[in-house]
Amino acid sequence: MADRGCPLEAVPLPAEVRESLAELELELSEGDITQKGYEKKRAKLLARYIPLIQGVDPSLQAENRIPAPSQTTAAVPKQQKPRPTSSRDERFRSDVHTEAVQAALAKYKERKMPMPSKRRSVLVHSSVETYTPPDTSSASEDEGSLRRPGRLTSTPLQSHSNIEPWLDRVIQGSSTSSSASSTSSHPGGRPAAAPSAAATTLTGPAAHAHIDVHSAPPDVTTGLGELSHREHPQLASVRGVARGYSGSVLETAGGVPVNSRVSSKIQQLLNTLKRPKRPPLKEFFVDDFEELLEVQQPDPNQPKPEGSQMVVLKGEPLAVGVPWPPSLLAALQRWGTTQPKAPCLTALDTAGKAFYTLTYGKLWSRSLKLAYTLLNKLTSKNEPLLKPGDRVALVFPNSDPVMFMVAFYGCLLADLVPVPIEVPLTRKDAGSQQVGFLLGSCGVALALTTDACQKGLPKAQTGEVATFKGWPPLSWLVIDGKHLTKPPKDWHPQAQDAGSGTAYIEYKTSKEGSTVGVTVSHASLLAQCRALTQACGYSEAETLTNVLDFKRDAGLWHGVLTSVMNRMHVISIPYALMKVNPLSWIQKVCSYKARAALVKSRDMHWSLLAQRGQRDVSLSSLRMLIVADGANPWSISSCDAFLNVFQSRGLRPEVICPCATSPEALTVAIRRPPDLGGPPPKKAVLSMNGLSFGVIRVDTEEKLSVLTVQDVGQVLPGADVCVVKIEGTPYLCKTDEVGEICVNSSTTGTAYYGLLGITKSVFETIPVTAGGVPVSDRPFTRTGLLGFIGPDNLVFVVGKLEGLMVVGVRRHNADDIVATALAVEPMKFVYRGRIAVFSVTVLHDDRIVLVAEQRPDASEEDSFQWMSRVLQGKTTLA
């Protein structure tokens, strides 16, 4: 060793130091450290044994005076006594030790030194760990390390001239304090074990230096000196064995034996890896903001429900003795063979002219061709591409109801499950991606469309239909007449009768943008058609004008399914025609003498704007004007305004029939005319303050902070309805309490396709009384509609569960806020149908945002005044 530094024969070194020097030599030879690092560590080890230390602060040398021999001889033996590994070291609880640390910190504070680093030395005993050397770390770093105890804090090491004198002073001070504390830790002042030979051979300054013969790897997983107490029990098994121990195996903190020749760096790495680097899993879900938020306490004066517990409302029974067809396909076969020339569906072009009328005979024959083609002419690797029960996508535009109807019934005849979807506009349409996820989960491999629609789809370089983002690989089949094969005369479809098998899947889009598929069984489809026939009083050869989308919801149930059961004639109004001529549906009612019409409140509103100058229209032939979105609170204003204008043109007040629908429960309730046994229509003027607490309170119409709603009629025949609490256990609500409407009927959907978890919570709900007793042994279906049961067993809907927003402890619905905005004379300043309401989350609370499109002829000042009035109407909401 003499060839790498000054001769050391004049200074006797302990065996532990010599072993450390040997380890350094080994690390240098093995390449674990560099030459510069070796020189630095070697200088640290030998600094206290060299008589003259260059660059030591005189004030620190003055503090390192040699204590009395009695103190030295008393301190050294006590420091080398092995400590028990099973109990915590009480030396760190010493008052003398604490006072020494505080004095040192105070002295550094007087010198205005930076805050100390959290790094601890390998060379000194754990008592040195409570001391902190001078450091250049900033106060902000120390504060960050206090907030994150498990984070490793590293600071640049200063020069040896600063570190070594500090080390000497701390070693000397720690020997004195530790001797006193170790004496106090032994009851009766019993002497410690005799010192070892290596310790007694030290002379001069080395005699007062405290060398850690149990030097364990430094703890680099914590930056808090005050937490070092907790680390010592983990390292006790290492510190309990001296470096000079004759055995060649040491135990790490985890009890894993390691070779004594393993370098300290590797031991340090092993001990670091044994400690968890991340906090426990539960700490990842602790939100720091919860401590900063003020918990809003319920208002003791808030309105509370006072009525009695409601009872389950039962609808009228299904008619008995009526010759219902055994299935919908049986009805199609009957009308297609016995009344082949009867008109089934008339399609209009964008000019309002009828360009094609589909008869029942054509519908039956074309559906048979398609079913035969699907089952027998489509192959993949010499095997049929489809088998009964497979799902097939129907991709048809809203302007082609004829081909959609053929495709729908063709799939039913082939015992396939149609999945109607919208036509994708682009390859990367966001809504189309969610539809693609639905198709993938349903296992769809074939899509049906028309030649005109396929030409409008995006194409790949090969000329085929491009693969849309998120969609599964699909084969496309054009179902125009020339592409279908006529079946043999002896071929008959294998369609099953009404049962529990899936008839079709209707997609539903949630407010988050996700798309799910609601499965409707053959039994539910047939029961829905029967219930609508009885509730609406449909009869053969009636004419129905349909303005709605024929692929889903009420437009499908009335215009495609129930109409075929009753051999009705449907006039389908395309949406493009309504944009050009909003009065087109009224004109077709007049020309075809339609007995029923299926519209939305927006269509009634647009008709009001376009009816000026139209004097030759008459609505006297209508016996039912079904408003499909009558459950929306703001639809009542359109209904009232439409009645005021067209009552003089033959429209009777009892003709307007709002209804409530749900993708899960299909038709929930519908108002019936008096000639069908329906009670007189009702209105309810409700306080929005009470509704925000889920309580029904009648108010006056003179206020802006009220919500006027109309009834949506009675429940469907054969259905049971109740209202349950929105959250938690589905307890029955009180009679003056708002809750979610649930339906038990054979007409509802059966499940979300492929989603068993949410299916159970929505389609298999068991309402219970306040005592926990189930109200029925059959499950109910949650509709997602919020409302209550009013007088004469009429159903009132005040909003939807998806539009619910929670502000503080109060609940509001997007439809309610739209209704309030529409009540403040919106027609002069903003477009009525272009109002959006949503919420944004701020500190665990919702903030309501209302967006309205300003009319170009409205001034900024007028619009600002309208906004101010809307805000006044919502002061009771916030």
FIDREN-233880 format. One record per residue (C-alpha): y, x, z; residue in three letters. Coordinates in steps of 0.5 Angstrom, whole numbers, plus 2048, in hexadecimal, padded with zeros to 3 digits. Example, Ala and Ser with C-alpha at 12.3 -4.5 7.8 and 13.67 -1.06 7.14 Angstrom:
FIDREN-233880
7F7819810ala;7FE81B80Eser;
***
This chain:
FIDREN-233880
800800800met;804806801ala;8058077FAasp;8098007F9arg;80E8017FEgly;810805804cys;80A808809pro;80880480Eleu;804808813glu;80A809817ala;80A801819val;8037FE81Bpro;8027F8817leu;7FD7F281Apro;7F77F1816ala;7FA7EA814glu;8007ED810val;7FB7F280Darg;7F77ED80Bglu;7FD7E9808ser;7FF7EF804leu;7F77F0802ala;7F87E97FFglu;7FE7EB7FBleu;7FB7F17F8glu;7F57EC7F6leu;7FA7E77F3glu;7FE7EC7EFleu;7F77EF7ECser;7F57E87EAglu;7FB7E67E7gly;7FD7E07ECasp;8047E37EDile;8097E87EAthr;80B7EF7ECgln;8127EC7EElys;80F7E77F2gly;80A7EC7F5tyr;8107F07F7glu;8137EA7FAlys;80E7E87FFlys;80C7EF801arg;8137F0803ala;8137EA807lys;80C7EC80Aleu;80F7F380Cleu;8167F180Eala;8157F0815arg;8117F6816tyr;8167FB813ile;81B7FE818pro;8217FD814leu;8227F7810ile;8287F880Bgln;82D7F280Agly;82C7EF811val;8317EB814asp;8347EF81Apro;8357E881Eser;82D7E781Cleu;82B7ED81Fgln;82F7EC825ala;82B7E6826glu;8247E9825asn;8257ED82Barg;81E7EF82Eile;81C7EB834pro;81A7EE83Bala;8127F083Apro;8107EB83Fser;8127E683Agln;80F7E9834thr;8087EA838thr;8087E383Aala;80A7E0833ala;8057E482Fval;7FF7E2832pro;8017DA832lys;8037DA82Bgln;7FC7DD829gln;7F87D882Dlys;7F47D3828pro;7F77CC829arg;7F27C6829pro;7F17C2822thr;7F07BB825ser;7F77BA828ser;7FE7BB826arg;8027C1828asp;8067BF82Eglu;80A7C682Darg;80E7C2828phe;8117BD82Darg;8147C3831ser;81B7C2834asp;81C7C9833val;81A7C982Chis;81E7C382Athr;8247C782Eglu;8237CD82Aala;8237C9823val;8297C5825gln;82D7CC827ala;82B7CF820ala;82D7C981Cleu;8347C9820ala;8357D081Flys;8347CF817tyr;8387C9817lys;83E7CD81Aglu;83D7D3815arg;83D7CD810lys;8377CF80Cmet;8347CA807pro;82E7C580Amet;8277C980Apro;8227C8806ser;81B7C5807lys;8177CA805arg;8137CE80Aarg;8107D580Aser;8097D780Aval;80A7DD80Fleu;80D7DA815val;80A7D581Ahis;80B7CE81Aser;8107CF81Fser;8147D281Aval;8137CC816glu;8187C881Athr;81D7CD818tyr;8217CD812thr;8247D380Epro;82A7D380Apro;82A7CF804asp;82E7CD7FEthr;82C7C67FDser;8317C17FDser;8317BB802ala;82F7B67FDser;8297B97FCglu;8277B9803asp;8297B2803glu;8247B17FEgly;81F7B4801ser;8207B0807leu;81F7AA803arg;8197AD800arg;8157B0805pro;80F7B2800gly;8137B57FBarg;8137BD7FAleu;81A7C07FBthr;81B7C77F8ser;8217CB7F9thr;8227D27F6pro;8207D87FBleu;8267DC7FDgln;8267E47FEser;8227E8803his;8287EA807ser;8297E2809asn;8227E080Aile;81F7E680Eglu;8247E6813pro;8237DF814trp;81C7E0814leu;81C7E581Aasp;8217E181Earg;81D7DB81Dval;8167DE81File;8197E1825gln;81C7DB828gly;8167D7826ser;8127DC82Aser;8167DB830thr;8177D3830ser;80F7D382Eser;80D7D7834ser;8117D2838ala;80E7CC835ser;8077CE835ser;8087D083Dthr;80A7C983Eser;8057C683Aser;7FF7C983Ehis;7FF7C5845pro;7FF7CA84Bgly;8027D0847gly;7FB7D2845arg;7FC7D9842pro;7FA7D983Aala;7F47DD837ala;7F57E5837ala;7F87E7831pro;7F47EA82Bser;7F47F2829ala;7F87F1823ala;7FE7EE827ala;7FE7F382Cthr;7FF7F9828thr;8067F6825leu;80C7FA828thr;8137FA827gly;8167F4823pro;80F7F2821ala;80D7F1828ala;8127EB828his;8107E8821ala;80C7E2821his;8077E381Bile;8037DD819asp;7FC7DF81Aval;7FA7D8818his;7FE7D7812ser;7FC7D180Eala;7FF7CF807pro;8067CC807pro;8077C5807asp;80B7C3801val;80A7BC801thr;80F7BA806thr;8177BC806gly;8187BA80Dleu;8177BF813gly;8177B9818glu;8107B7815leu;80D7BE815ser;80A7BB81Chis;8067B6818arg;8037BC813glu;8007C1818his;7FA7BD81Apro;7F87BD813gln;7F97C4813leu;7F67C6819ala;7EF7C8816ser;7F27CD812val;7F77D0818arg;7F17D081Dgly;7EE7D6819val;7F17DD819ala;7F27E0812arg;7EE7E6815gly;7E87E2817tyr;7E27E5815ser;7DF7DF811gly;7E07DE80Aser;7E17D7809val;7E77D380Cleu;7E87CB80Cglu;7EE7C8809thr;7F17C280Cala;7EC7BD808gly;7E67C180Bgly;7E47C4804val;7E27CB805pro;7E67D0801val;7E57D8800asn;7EA7DC805ser;7EB7E07FFarg;7EE7DA7FBval;7F67DC7FBser;7FB7D87FFser;7FE7D57F8lys;7F77D17F7ile;7F67CF7FEgln;7FD7CC7FEgln;7FC7C87F7leu;7F57C67FAleu;7F97C3800asn;7FE7C07FCthr;7F97BC7F8leu;7F67BA7FElys;7FC7B6800arg;7FE7B07FCpro;8047B17F8lys;8057A97F7arg;8077A47FCpro;80279F7FEpro;8017997F9leu;8047947FDlys;80A7987FDglu;80B7987F6phe;80D7907F7phe;8127917FCval;81978F7F9asp;81E7937FDasp;82378D7FAphe;8207887FFglu;82378C805glu;82A78B802leu;829784800leu;82C77E804glu;826779805val;82A773804gln;82876E809gln;826766808pro;82C762809asp;82B75D80Fpro;82F75880Basn;82B758805gln;828751802pro;821751804lys;81C74B801pro;81B745806glu;816741802gly;80F740803ser;80A743800gln;8087417F9met;80273E7F6val;7FE7407F0val;80173B7EAleu;7FC7387E6lys;7FD7367DFgly;7FA7307DCglu;7F37307DApro;7F17317D2leu;7F072B7CFala;7E87297CFval;7E57257C9gly;7EA7287C4val;7E572B7BEpro;7E77327BEtrp;7E47377B9pro;7DF73C7BDpro;7E37427BAser;7E97447B6leu;7E57467B1leu;7E17407B1ala;7E873C7B0ala;7EA7417AAleu;7E37407A7gln;7E47387A7arg;7EB7387A4trp;7E973D79Fgly;7E373979Cthr;7E673279Ethr;7ED73379Cgln;7EE739798pro;7F4737795lys;7F873579Bala;7FE73A79Cpro;7FD73F7A2cys;8037447A1leu;80974479Dthr;80C74B79Cala;81474C79Aleu;817751797asp;81E754799thr;82274F795ala;81F749798gly;81A747793lys;812746794ala;80F74B790phe;80874A792tyr;804744796thr;7FD746799leu;7F8740799thr;7F373F79Etyr;7EE740798gly;7F1747796lys;7F174979Dleu;7EA74879Etrp;7E774B798ser;7EC751798arg;7EA7527A0ser;7E275279Eleu;7E4757798lys;7E775C79Dleu;7E275B7A2ala;7DC75C79Dtyr;7E076279Bthr;7E17657A2leu;7DA7657A4leu;7D676679Dasn;7DB76A799lys;7DE77079Dleu;7D977679Fthr;7DA77C7A2ser;7D47817A0lys;7D077C79Easn;7D17787A4glu;7D57727A5pro;7DC7747A7leu;7DD76E7ACleu;7D876A7B0lys;7D97647B4pro;7DE7657BAgly;7E276A7B7asp;7E976A7B7arg;7EE76A7B1val;7F576B7B0ala;7F97667ACleu;7FF7697A9val;8047637A6phe;80B7627A5pro;80F75C7A8asn;81075A7A1ser;80975979Fasp;8057537A4pro;80075179Fval;7FC75879Emet;7FD7597A6phe;7FA7527A7met;7F47547A2val;7F375B7A5ala;7F37587ACphe;7EE7527ABtyr;7EA7577A6gly;7E975C7ACcys;7E77567B1leu;7E17537ACleu;7DF75B7ABala;7DE75B7B3asp;7E47607B3leu;7E97617B8val;7F07617B4pro;7F67657B7val;7FD7637B4pro;8027687B4ile;8097697B1glu;80A76D7ABval;80B7747ACpro;8127767AAleu;81277E7AAthr;80C7837ABarg;80F7857B2lys;81277E7B5asp;81277E7BCala;8107777BDgly;80A7787B8ser;80777E7BCgln;8067797C1gln;8037757BDval;7FE77A7BAgly;7FC77C7C1phe;7FA7747C2leu;7F67757BBleu;7F377B7BEgly;7F17787C4ser;7EE7727C0cys;7EA7777BCgly;7ED7747B6val;7EB7777AFala;7ED7727AAleu;7F476F7A8ala;7F57697A4leu;7FB7687A0thr;7FE766799thr;7FF769793asp;807769793ala;80776B79Bcys;802771799gln;807773794lys;80D773799gly;80977779Eleu;80B77F79Epro;80678379Alys;80378A79Bala;80378F795gln;7FC78C793thr;7FF785792gly;7FB782797glu;7FF77F79Dval;8017847A2ala;7FE7857A9thr;8037837AEphe;8057877B4lys;8007857BAgly;7FC7807B5trp;7F47817B5pro;7F27837AEpro;7F277C7AAleu;7EF7797A3ser;7F37747A0trp;7F076E79Cleu;7F576A798val;7F3762798ile;7F6760792asp;7F175B78Egly;7EF760789lys;7ED76578Ehis;7E8760792leu;7E175E790thr;7DE75778Flys;7D8756794pro;7D2753791pro;7D174C792lys;7CB74D798asp;7D075179Ctrp;7D274E7A2his;7D77527A7pro;7D47547AEgln;7DA7527B2ala;7D87507B9gln;7DB7497BCasp;7E07497C2ala;7DD74E7C7gly;7DF7547CCser;7E07597C6gly;7E675C7C4thr;7EA7587BEala;7F075C7BDtyr;7F47617C1ile;7FC7607C1glu;8007667C3tyr;8067667C8lys;80B76B7C9thr;80E76C7D0ser;81576E7D2lys;8137757D2glu;8107757CBgly;8097757CCser;8057717C8thr;7FE76D7CBval;7FA7687C8gly;7F87617CBval;7F175F7C9thr;7F07577C8val;7E97557C7ser;7E774F7C3his;7E674B7C9ala;7EE74C7CBser;7F074B7C3leu;7EC7447C3leu;7EF7427C9ala;7F67447C8gln;7F67407C1cys;7F373A7C5arg;7F873A7CAala;7FE73B7C5leu;7FB7357C1thr;7FB7317C7gln;8027337CAala;8067337C4cys;80272D7C1gly;8017307BAtyr;7FD72C7B5ser;7FA72D7AEglu;7FF72E7A8ala;80572F7ACglu;80A7347AAthr;80C73A7AEleu;81273F7ADthr;8117467B0asn;81774B7B0val;81374F7B5leu;80F7557B4asp;8087537B2phe;8047597B4lys;8057587BBarg;8077547C1asp;80974C7C0ala;80A74D7B8gly;80274F7B8leu;80074A7BDtrp;8037447BAhis;8047467B2gly;7FD74A7B1val;7F87477B6leu;7FA7407B9thr;7FD73E7B2ser;7F673F7AEval;7F273B7B4met;7F67357B2asn;7F77367ABarg;7FF7377ABmet;8037397A6his;80873F7A8val;80E7427A5ile;80F7497A6ser;81674B7A7ile;8177537A6pro;81C7577AAtyr;81F75A7A4ala;8217537A2leu;8247517A9met;8297577A8lys;82B7547A1val;82B74D7A3asn;82B74B7AApro;82A7447A8leu;8247447A4ser;81F7427A9trp;82473C7AAile;82473A7A3gln;81C73B7A3lys;81B7367A8val;8207317A4cys;81C73279Eser;8157327A0tyr;81672D7A6lys;8137327ABala;81172F7B1arg;8117357B5ala;81573B7B5ala;8147427B8leu;81A7467BAval;81D74B7BFlys;82474A7C2ser;82774F7BDarg;82574B7B7asp;8297457BAmet;82F7497BChis;82F74C7B5trp;82F7457B2ser;8357437B6leu;8397487B3leu;8377477ACala;83773F7ACgln;83E73E7AAarg;83F73A7A4gly;8377387A4gln;8387307A4arg;83172E7A1asp;82C7317A6val;82872C7AAser;82472E7B0leu;8217277B1ser;81A7287AFser;81972D7B5leu;81572B7BBarg;8147327BEmet;8197387BDleu;81573D7C1ile;81A7437C4val;8157497C5ala;81974D7C9asp;81B7477CDgly;81974B7D4ala;81F74F7D3asn;82574D7D7pro;82A74E7D2trp;8277497CDser;8297437D0ile;8307447CDser;82E7457C6ser;82A73E7C7cys;83073A7CAasp;83473D7C4ala;82F73B7BFphe;82E7347C2leu;8367337C2asn;8377357BBval;8307327B8phe;83072B7BCgln;8347287B7ser;82F72A7B2arg;8297277B4gly;82772C7BAleu;8257287C0arg;82572B7C7pro;81E72B7C9glu;81C72E7C3val;81E7357C5ile;8187387C9cys;81873F7CCpro;8127427CEcys;8107497D1ala;80B74E7CFthr;8087547D1ser;8037597CDpro;7FE7597D3glu;7FE7527D4ala;80074F7CDleu;8047487CEthr;8067477D5val;80A7417D5ala;80D73C7D0ile;8127367D0arg;80F7307CDarg;81372A7CApro;8137247CEpro;80E7207C9asp;8097267CBleu;80A7247D3gly;80F7297D4gly;8147287DApro;81B7297D8pro;81E7307D7pro;8217337DDlys;8267397DFlys;82773D7E5ala;82E7407E7val;82C7467EBleu;83074B7EFser;82F7527ECmet;8307557F3asn;82A7517F6gly;8267537F0leu;82775A7F1ser;8247597F8phe;81E7557F5gly;82174F7F8val;8227487F4ile;8297457F6arg;82D7407F2val;8347417F0asp;83A73E7ECthr;83B7407E4glu;8427427E5glu;8407497E8lys;83F74F7E3leu;83A7517E9ser;83574C7E7val;82F74B7E3leu;82D7457DFthr;8267447DDval;82273F7D9gln;81B73D7DAasp;81673F7D6val;8127397D7gly;80B7387DAgln;80573C7DAval;80073C7D4leu;7FA7377D5pro;7F47397D9gly;7F873F7DCala;7FA7417E4asp;8007447E5val;8037477ECcys;80974C7EEval;8077527F1val;80B7587F5lys;80D75D7F0ile;80B7637F4glu;8057657F8gly;8007607FAthr;8007597F5pro;8027547FBtyr;80574E7F9leu;80C74D7F9cys;8107477FClys;8137427F8thr;81A7457F8asp;81874C7F7glu;81774F7F0val;8117537EEgly;80C7557E8glu;80974F7E5ile;80174F7E5cys;7FD74B7E0val;7F57497E1asn;7F37467DAser;7EE7477D5ser;7F47487D0thr;7F674F7D2thr;7F57567D0gly;7EF75A7D3thr;7F17617D4ala;7F57677D1tyr;7F076A7CCtyr;7ED7717CFgly;7F17717D6leu;7ED76E7DBleu;7F27707E1gly;7F876C7DFile;7F37677DCthr;7F17657E3lys;7F87657E6ser;7FA7607E1val;7F575C7DFphe;7F175C7E5glu;7F675A7EAthr;7F47557F0ile;7FA7527F4pro;7F97517FBval;7FC74D800thr;80174F806ala;7FA74F80Agly;7F7754805gly;7F274E802val;7F174E7FApro;7F47487F7val;7EE7487F2ser;7E874B7F0asp;7EA74D7E9arg;7EF7527E7pro;7F67517E5phe;7FA7557E0thr;8007587E1arg;8057557DCthr;80B75A7DDgly;8107547DEleu;8147537E4leu;81674C7E6gly;8147467EAphe;81173F7EAile;81773A7EAgly;8177327EBpro;81272E7E7asp;80E7347E6asn;8127387E1leu;81273F7E0val;8187437E1phe;81974A7DEval;81E74F7E1val;81C7567DEgly;81775A7DClys;8137607E0leu;8157657DBglu;81C7647DCgly;81C7647E3leu;8217697E6met;82276B7EDval;82976D7F0val;82976E7F7gly;8257697FAval;8267647F5arg;8237627EFarg;8267607E8his;82375E7E1asn;8267617DBala;82675A7D8asp;82A7577DEasp;82F75C7DCile;82F75B7D5val;8307537D7ala;8367557DBthr;8397597D5ala;8387547D0leu;83C74F7D5ala;8427527D5val;8447507CEglu;8417567CApro;8417537C3met;8487557C2lys;84775C7C4phe;84075F7C3val;83A75D7BFtyr;8367587C3arg;82F75A7C1gly;8317627C2arg;8317637C9ile;82C7677CDala;82B7687D4val;82776E7D7phe;8277727DEser;8287797DFval;82577C7E6thr;82A7807EAval;8287837F1leu;82277E7F1his;8267787EFasp;8277747E9asp;82E7747E6arg;82F76E7E1ile;8327707DAval;83476A7D5leu;83676C7CEval;8397677C9ala;83B7687C2glu;8427677C1gln;8457627BBarg;8497667B6pro;84F7617B6asp;84F7617BEala;8547667C1ser;85376B7C6glu;8577677CBglu;8547617CAasp;84D7647CBser;84F7687D1phe;8517617D4gln;84A75E7D3trp;8477647D6met;84B7637DCser;84975C7DDarg;84275D7DCval;8427627E1leu;84575D7E6gln;8407597E4gly;83B75E7E7lys;83F7607EDthr;83975C7F1thr;8347607EEleu;8367677F0ala;
***
